[in-house]
Amino acid sequence: MNFLNLRPRLKTFADRHIHYLDESQVARQISFPDFADKAEALIERLRAAGVQPGWRVGMVAPNCRDWLVWDLALMELGCTVVAFPDDMVQEQGVKLFESYDLSLIVLARDGVPSALRAHPNTAWIDMLGTGRIEWRTRSGRVPFPVDDVCALAFSSGVSGTPKCLMINRRGIEWDVEHFVPSFRTLEDDRLLLFLPLTHQQQRLLAYAAYWHGTSIALTPPEALFPALEKLKPTLCLAPPLLYESIHERFMAALDDMAPGKRRLVGALRTVAKALPGFVGTPVRKLLFQRIYATLGGRMRLMITGMAPIKRAALDFFEELGIDLYEAYGLTETGVIAANTPAGKRLGAVGKPVEGSIITLGEGGEVMVQRSQYASFGYLHPDGSTELFPVGAPMATGDIGKFDQDGYLYLLGRKKEIIITSQGHKIHPERIETLLNAHAEVGKAVVVGNQHKQLVALISLRRAATPQVEQALGAWLAAINSRLRDAEQIGKFVLTDVQFSVANGLLTRSLKLNRRAIEKRFSMELFGMSSVDEQPLSEEEIRSVDPDLLQLVKATWEAILERSNLPLKENFFALGGDSLCAMRIIAHLQEKTGTGISVRELFQDPTILGVARCLSNERDALPAEETLLLGAEEGAI
């Protein structure tokens, strides 16, 4: 596979298409040849505008057909594509140009900071066939220390600035040519792309679809379930959360059934499991028809990775008769191991893929060696780089083991190891897997670093009752009996809060944000706040209206679903994100009549800072426009 040959190759697949939903949620499609023609026309316009190989071009837009057109055109031109996650855009705005030495940013028309929209070095993503593309010439572009950097990608990062990776074109080409064929795609297959295209893995899948002639079903994540029904994909790669939520929907439906119907369904499931594959198909279709319909009715092969998946979800998809394969890879390295149709073992992440050599280092850390890694190394904010050693094994930070047949099992992350106050080192993921097996558990998190005992926070599938608490207590006692003394759970805490990206308890890649979870629930887990609140100075007290300060505090606590928030703690450290920020700002605008914006929250992301900004804006309002705070009450 060669990027320079992607567009000509697309033209050979006349009966393959990119399927998507338009603004009215109507299913549309464009053939691969027509898609290639759009990219070719854009390439000519960009060349005419003076675009040169090596220029860095930012992408700020949700998943859409035009995103893929721009990406293909820029890659063929030899530009470096820099796909920015939404929170980085909201936080940095026009600073992105200088931070990443950009020549141009391609923008969606909605949801972009006004200063960025007004910048002269921007172009609209839907402006493919009309309008001039131009920008002011910027000097001082710094070349990369290595050739073949085709993109910059960002890690999920639980706090601060995410790490920026320099993506290796040859590493992508290797994975497209060698890894994807192991799943034996069919002529009528349709690959689902729904995670943001800021994820390098999603674009890797797009390139693989172009090269191997597999149609694409493209949707933004918020439209996933309508897109599944209307675009009818057959192939899907997704984080465990998707598969676990599908299993959860089925379990919730069971909970709502009358006892007699629930027993009948249980009996039919037992029968279906006992029958040979094709004989049991009619029974499965009857039992799971709603789930098949939710998935579009054609889904046949699914892949998961990125985080541990609950064993109950794996077993459920086995029961559905839909192949679900676990795989393992990193943005830094590329694909490392995978279960495939040639060999699969539940609970393992598979065997090393072609071109990967896996060994276990000190403490069982997984070490991988490839002739071409997916990235060259890190690009730091100051412009310096940190290159990965060529030809040497790379430490993944994951702890693993092999079974006798060469299948790799992941036991946890090295950085997530809990060290108790007695010095015991414990992998929380193993214990969480045991806890997650209970039917009432949505997601369990084990914490206890520098504490005498481990504590389990359990997010429940449904509301807690004395019976549920008693059942979980018995479950925990049974688990403790199988663990070493140092690994045993001394206390468990139940919550009905669901972990999500919106509330900051999951990262952008849908992994547990352990730091945010422990900080948010520190009072419940350990009986103490994780933040030492500093008292306000006299100057700070004078700078803010006390009523506005109370309003802002109450708003943050309601939307972040936390109590007793400190006044000077960073919004993002408290679990906030751009979605929560927009909800907070909308509520404050409604309550105060001011024009405060998300940008101002990001400039001083504390309760005190937002209240001070509101105080200044309110002081500038005419007296008749000033609203009386506290006159209205209501849920946020």
N, C-alpha and C positions, 0 to 999 in steps of 0.2 A: 504494500500500500504506500502511496506517495500523495501528499497533499496537493501537489501540482496536477495530479491526474484525477482528483475527486470530481471536479465539474464535468470534464469529458465523460467520465464513467457514469455519472448520473444520467446522461443523455441516452445511455444504452438500455435503461430500464423504463421503457415507455408505459408499462402497466403498473408501475409503483407510484405511490402518492404520499404526500404529507396531508394528513387529515387534521382538521382543527375546527373549533367553534367560532363563529363570527360574534360581533357585539350583541347580536340578538339571540345567541345561543343556538344558532342553526348550524348543522354540520356542513362544512365546506371541504374541498380538497383541491390540491394542485399537483399535477404530475411531476415526477422527477425531472423530465426534460424542460418543462415550463419553469420550474424552480431554478434550474441551472441557467436558463435564459435570463431570468431576473438578476441572478448573481452576476452574469456576464455584463449586463447593461450597467449595473452599479459599478463594476470594476472599471469600465471605460470612463464613467463619470468621475470616479475617484482619481484615476490617472490624469484626466484632463484638469482636475483641480490641483494637481501637483503632489499627490500622495506618494511617498517614497517607502521602499522596504525598510523595516526597522523602526518606523514610527509607531508610537504607542497610542492606541485608540481605546477610550473607555466606552463601556456599554452600560446604560442605566435604563432598564426597561423590564417589564414582566415578560413571561414566556409568550411568544407569538411567532407567526410565520416569518415576519420581517426580521426578527432577531436572528433567525437562522440564515437568512439571505445575507445580512451584513457580515455575520461571522464567516461564512464561506468566502465572501468577496475579500474581506480583510486578510484571511489566512492565505489565500492565493496570491495576494499582493505582497506577502511577506511582512505584513504589519504584526505588531504584538497586541493581541486583544486582551483588554483588562476589564473583566466583568465584575462590577461592584455590587456587593450586597446592599440592600436598602438601608440598613442601619448606618453603614459607613457613609452613604450619600447624605443622609439626614444630619449626621454628626459633622462632616467635613465640608460639604457643599463645594464651593469653587476652589477650596484648598486642595482638592484632588488633583488639579492640574499641576501644581508645583510638587505635591507629595510624590506623584508617580510619573512626572515628566511627560505629560500627555500633550499631544498635538490637537486632539479632537475628542469630544464626548458625544456619543449618539444617545439621544434622549427619547423616552416616551413623552407624550403630551400631558400626562396627568401625574400627580404625586411627586413632583420634582421641586426642590427649593427654588424660589423665584430668582435668586441671584444666579443660580446655575442656568436657569432657563434664559436669562438675559445675556449670558456670556457669549461673546462673538465666536468662540471656537466650539460651537455646538451645532448639531444637525438633528432634525427630527427623524425618528426611526422609520416612520411611514412615508418619508419623502424619497421614494425609490426612483420614480420616473420623472419628477418635475423639480424645479427649483435648483439654484446654484448651490454647490457645496464649497464653502470658502472659510478661511480663518486667518487670523493674524500670524505671521511667521514668528516662531519662538526659537530663540537661540539656546545653546547649552545642552542640547540633548546628549545624554550620557549613554554610550553603547554598553551592552551587556558584556561581561568578561568571557562569555562563551557564545558560539554560534548556535542557531537552531532554537532560540527561545521564541516560541510562538504565542505564548499567553502568560499572563500573571493570574494566579488563583489565590484565594484566601482561605486559610483554615477557619474552623468554626469558632475558635477562641472563646473561652468563657468570660474573659474580662479584658479590658483594654483594647489595644489595636491588634486585630488578628494577624497572624504570620502570613507574609506574602511569599508565594512560591513561584519560581521561574520554571515554566512548563517546557519540557523537552519534546520537540516535534517528533524526533525519532522514537522516543519512548511510547508516544501515542500510536504511531504507525505500527510498532511491534505488537501492542495489545490488540489493535484492530485486526491485524492479519493472523495472529496466533491464538488469542483467547476466545474471541466471539465464535469462530466456527465450531468450537467444541460443544456448542448447544444445538447444533444441527437445525438451523432455521429452515422454514418451509416457504414456498413461493407465495402463499396467501397470508403469511404472518404479518402482524402489525405491531410495532414496538411502541409501548407507552412511554412518553417523556412528560413527567408532571412536576418533578422537583425543579426549583429555579435553575435556569441555565447559567447562573453564577457558579453552580457546582460543576467543576471540571469533569466529573464522572458523567454528568448528563450530556455534555458536549462530546465526550468520547463515544457514548452510545449513538449519538447522531452521526458522527463520522463513520462508525461501523455500519449503520443502516445505509448510508450513502454507498459505501464501498461494496457491501454484500447484497445490495438490492432488496432491502427490507423496508416495507412501508412504515410510516411513522404516524402515531396518534399523539398530537401535541396539545397540551393544556396547561394553564397556570394551576398551582395546587389548590386554590380556592374553588375551582370549577371541576375538581377531580371526579366526583361521583356523577354529575350530569355528563361529563365527557366519557366516562366508562360506558355508560348506557348508550350514548349516541355514536361514539367513534369505534366501539367494539374491538379493542386491542386483543392480541393473543399472547403477547410477551410483556413482562413487566419486571423492572428492577426497582426495589423500594426499600426503605428502612423498615425495621421490625414493627414500628408503630402502625403502619398501614395494615399489616397482616394481623397484628394483635387486635386492632380495632374492629376488623371484620369478624374475627372470632368473638370479640366482646359483643357485637351486635346480635350474633346468634344466641349467645348465652343470655343476654338481656331479654330476647324474645322468649326463650324457654322460661325464664323467671316469671314472665307475665302470663303464661299459659295456665289454664285450669289444671288441677292435679291429674285428672284422668287423661287429658290430652298430652301432658308432659310425660306420663308413663308410656303412652302409645308411641310417642316420638323416640323415647329411650329404647323401646323394644325394636322399633324399625332400624335404629342406628346399629343395634347389636346384630340384627339380621344382615344388614348391608355389609358390615365388617367381615362377617363370616363367609359371605358369598364370593366366588372368584370375580375378578375385575369386571369383565363385560356382563356377567350375569347380574351383578349388583348394581349396574348402571341405572336401570329404571327406578330402583328403590332410592338411590342417591338423588336422582333428578326430582323425585317427588319430595324428598326430605329437604333438599337444599335449593329448590327452584328460585327462591327469592335472592339467595346469595349469588347464584349463577347469573341471574338477571342483573343484579347490582354491578357485577363485573363485566357486563356487556354480552354475556352468553357465549363468548368464543375463547375466553382465557384458557390457555393450556400449559403455560410454563412461566414460573415466577422465580426471581432471584432476590435474596436479601443479604445484607451485610451491614457495615457501618456501626453496629452495636449488637449486643447479645439479644437473642430473640427467646421469648418464653417457649418452653418445650410444648406446652399445651397448644400453642398456635401451630407449631410444626406438625403435631399429631393431627390437628384439625384439618389441615390442608391435605394430609395423607388420606384422611377420611373423605374429603371432597373429591379426591381423584385428580387434583391439580398438582403437578410437580412443583415443589418449592425447594430451591437449592440454596444452601448457605455458601457464601463466598467471602473472601478476605482480601483487602487491598488498602493501600494508603495513597493519598494524593501525591506524597513524596516519591513513592516507589512504583506505583502502578499495581496491577493485579498480582497477588502473591500465591493464593491457593483457592481452590474452588471444588465444590461438588458439581458433577456434570452428569449427563445421561449415561456416561461410561462408568460412573462409579459414584455412589452416594451413601453417606452415613449420617443419620440424624444426630444432631448435637455437635458434629464436627464441622469445621469450615472447609474441609476437603483436603485434597492432596496438592502438592506444589504444581503450579501450572508450568507449561513449557517455557523454558528460559529462566525460571526462578530456582535458586538453590536456597533451601531453608535449613538453618542449623539453630541449635539452642545454646545461648551463651550463659553467662553467670546468672544464677537464680532462675534459669529457665526462660530468659528473655529471647524472644524470636528474633533471629538475625536473618536478613534476606540479602541475596546477591543476584544482580541481573546485569547483563551486558549493557542494557539501556534502561536507566531509571526513568520514571515518568516526569521527574523534575530534576533540575540541576542543583537546586539549593534555595536559600532564602535571600530575598531582597529586603534589606532593613530600611526603616524610615529615613535614615540619613543618606541613603543611596549606596551604602556599602553592601557587599554580598558575602554570603557564607556558603561555599560550594561543598557539595557532598563528595566524598572521596571516590574517584573513578575506579571501578573494578574491585572495590573492597566491600566486605559485608556491611550492611547498614542496620543499626539497632532500631527496632520498631517501637520499643516502649511497651510492647505487649508480652505477657507471660503465657507460655503455652506448653503443650506436651504432645507427643506422638503416640498413637497406639501401635500394636504389632503389625498392622497392615499399612502403616504410613500415613494415616489420616491425622491431620493437625486439629487439636482442640485448644481454644483460647480460654485461659483461666482468669484473666483480668489485666488491667493496665498497671504498669509498674508505678506510675505516679499516683494511682489511686490506692496503693497499699496503705492500710491503716496500721499505725504504730501506737499501741496502747501505752499508758503511763508506766506499765511494767516492762515495756520494750518488746512485746510480742508483735510480730508482723503478720497481718491477716489480709487475704484477698476478699474484699466485700462481695465481688460479683458471684462467687461460688455460693455464698450464703443467700444472696438475693435470688438466685435461681431456684433454690429450695423454697423460699418464701413465696415466690411468684407462682408456684404450682397450685396454690390454693385457689378455689373457684371464686372466693370473695375478694381476692387481691387484684387490684388494677396494676399497681407498680410498687415495689418495695425498694427502699434505700437503706443501707446499713452504714452508720457513722460511728465515730468513737475515737478519732485521732487524739492522742494525749489524754484520754479518759480511762478510768479504771475498767469500765464495762462497755460493751457494744450496745447500741440502741438502734432499733429498726423503726423507720418511719414508713407507714403503710398507707398508700392512697387506695381507698376502697372503690369497688365497682358500683356500690349503691350505699344508701345511708346506713350508718352504724346502728345496730340494735344490741341489746344485752346478749341475744343469742349469737349474733355475729362475733361480738367481742369474746364470748366464751369459746366459740369454735376456734377462733384464731389463737386464743391462749393455749388450747389443747394442741393445736398444730405446731405452735412455737415450741411447746414442751417436747413434742415428738422430734422436732428438728434438733433441738439442743442435745437430745440423747444421742445423736449421731455425730456430734461435733466435739472437738477437743475443748477442754475447759476454757482456754483463752478465746475460743471462737464463739462461745455461747452468747446468745442475746440476753442481756440482763433486763431489758425494758422494751416495750413496743408502744408506739404512738400511732393512733388512727387519725386520718384526715379525709375529708371529702373533696379536698382541692385536687383537681386533675393537673398533672404536669403537662405543660404545653410551651411552645415557643412564645406565645403571646404573653404569658406571665413570667417568662424568663427562666422557668424551671427545666426546660429543655434547650439545648443549643440549636443553632440553625441546621445542623445535621441530625437533629432529633435524638441526640444522646442526652443522658442525664447531666444536668448542670449541677454537679455535686456541691460546688462552692455556694451557689445561690440557694440551693435547697437547705443546706446546713445553716446558712445565715438567716434565711426566712423563718425557719422553724426552731431556731436556737433556744427560745424560751421553752417551748414544749418539750424539746429533746433533752436539754441540759439544765433547764430552770434558770437561764441567764441570757441576757442580750448579747449578741455577737458584735455589737457596735458600742463603743464608749462615747456617749454623747458629751460634747463640749458645751458648756454654758455660753449663751449669747453675750457678746460684749455690749457695753453701753452704746457704742456707735451702731452696732447691728440692731439693737432694740429701737433706736431712734429712726433707723432707715426703713422701717416696715410698719404698716398698719396692723395692729394685733388681730383685728377681725379677719383681714385678708390672710394673715398667717394661719389662723385656725381653719379657714375655708380650704386653703391649699393643702394643709396637713390632712384634713378629713377626706379630701378628694383623692389624694395619693393612697391613703390607707384603704379606701373603698375599692379603687381600681386595682391596686396591687394585692388586695386581699391580705393585708397585714395590719397589725395594730402597734401603737407606740413607736411610730417611726421617728428616727432622729432628724433634726431640722437641717443638719449640715452634711448628711451622708449622700454620696453620689447616687443619682437615679438608677444607673445601670448596675451598681453594686447591690442595690436593693431588689434586683430582679426585673427592672423596667426594660422596655424595648420600644421601638418606634410605634407599634400599634397601641400600647398603653399610653405613650406620650400623646398621640392624637386624641385618644379618648379623654385624657386629663384636660388638654387644652380646649377641646370642644365644650366640656362641662364648665370650665372656668370662664370661657367667653360668654356662655349663656347666663351664668350667674352674675357676672360683673359688668357686662356690656363693653368690655375693652377689646382691643384687637390683638391681644397677646398671641404669639405664634409658637409652633413647635421649635423653630429655630432659636427663639429666646430661651426655651427650656434647655436646649442642648448647650447654649452658651454658658449657663450657670445652672447645672442640673441638680439643684438641691431644693428642698422645700423653702428654705430661707431665700434663695436666689429668685425663685419664681414669685414668691410673695413680694419681694422687693421690686421686681419688675412690674407686677400688678399695681403696687402702691404708686410707682412713678407714673404709670399710664393713667391710673384713676385720677391722680392729682391734676392731670392735663385735661380731663373731661370737663365740660361745662356743668355747673351745679345741677341743672335740670336733668342731665343725662346720668348722673351718679345714682346707682342703685343702692338700696339699703340692704346690707348683708344680713342674713338670718331671717329675712321676712318670709322666705319660702323654704320648705323642707321637702325632701323627696329622695328616692333611691337614685343612685348614679347608674 
